[in-house]
């Protein structure tokens, strides 16, 4: 029987900071975490008026400096809420020499072209992310293991294959554009719809759980990626009422005449032709 991995011990500094910042009314979207031995303040795009920032604080990640870290982070947020521009609030309270703009997500550049830069904490482990998502779907009762294998697994393989390309997508819209490439000539196809929906579900779960950054959040409207089926042109040869009456008069057998009249009145399905 395989031994389970030992549970990770809680970080006492994180717990202490959580208490300090909670007491000061710290809001969702602003968080503090360790980075290479130092404290790092993270501001998501949703909490920063569309800007996402990461700032290295001047204190080491230790319980002895928990009060200083919490006070500086809260002061920066309060200044921002009071109307100070985000960058100015961070520089004013945290020190401009320690600011590293936008390094929160090198995988989420502002430009629209894909980037080959990696995240400062390392590249995204997509196999592990997908496996965690699979475990969550099954353990929550949303899916059976067989359903995952038959329905979800092929789409997740496509996501992983796309992320192996160079350059790889660096945000949700690029990923969605890439996974539908095989259906480029089939807008609205069922397979394309399922690929888009399941890819978006993975990304949404990952962002909500802070496993991926905000730039990986899928758009609310997925219809441009699903596409719309082209309307089929129904080519028919119209027959006027007078023509039908003339044909009825020309049919000598009353049974065939009745059959033709029924078809003319109610139509004929393709399989009945």
C-alpha positions, 0 to 999 in steps of 0.5 A, a space after each residue: 500500500 502506497 504511503 501518502 505524502 506527509 502533510 505540509 506544515 503550515 507556515 507560521 509567518 503566513 498565519 501570523 500575517 493573516 491575523 494581522 491583516 484580517 484585523 486591519 480589514 485587508 480586502 480580497 485581491 491583496 495578499 502577502 506571500 514569501 518570495 526568495 526569503 522576502 515578503 512580497 505584496 501581490 495585487 490582482 487586476 480585479 483589486 487594482 483597477 485593471 492593474 496587477 502588481 507585485 512588490 518586494 517589501 524591504 523585510 525578510 519573511 519572518 515572524 519578527 517582521 510580521 507587524 511591519 509587513 502587515 502595516 506597510 501592506 495595509 497602508 499601501 491599500 488604504 492609500 489606494 482606496 483613498 484615491 492614490 494611483 496604485 503605483 504611487 501608493 506602492 512606492 510611497 509606502 513600500 519603497 520604489 527601490 523594491 518595486 518590481 512592476 508586473 512580475 506577478 505574471 510574466 505569463 500574463 504580459 500586457 501585450 497581445 502577442 505570446 511571451 516566452 518569459 517564465 513566471 518568477 515562481 517557475 513555469 505553470 505545471 499543467 499536468 499537475 494542475 489538470 490532475 488536481 482539477 480531475 480529482 476535484 471534479 470526481 471527489 465532489 461528485 460532479 463527474 464519474 471517473 469514466 466520464 472524465 476519461 471519455 469526455 474530459 480527458 481528450 480536451 485536457 490533453 488538447 490543452 496540455 498539447 497547446 501549452 507545449 508549443 513554442 511560443 506557448 499561450 500566455 493568457 486565457 484568450 490565446 489558449 482558447 484561440 489555440 485549442 479551437 484551431 482544429 475546428 477553424 472551418 467548423 464554427 459552432 461544431 459540438 466538439 469545438 463547443 465542448 473544447 471551449 467550455 471545458 477549457 474555460 471551466 479548467 481556467 475558471 477553477 484555477 483562477 478562483 482557487 488562485 492556482 493561476 493568475 487573473 489573466 488566465 480567467 476566461 471571458 464571460 462570453 465564450 460565443 466568439 470562440 464557439 462560433 456559429 454554424 453557417 446556415 445551410 441553403 435549402 435549394 428547392 424547386 418551387 411548384 405553384 398550386 396550378 401546377 399541382 392541380 394539373 398533375 393531379 388531373 393527369 394521374 389516372 389511378 385514384 390511389 396514386 392521385 390521393 397519395 400525390 395530393 397528401 404529399 403535396 399537402 403535408 410534405 415528405 421527409 427525406 427517409 420517405 423518399 
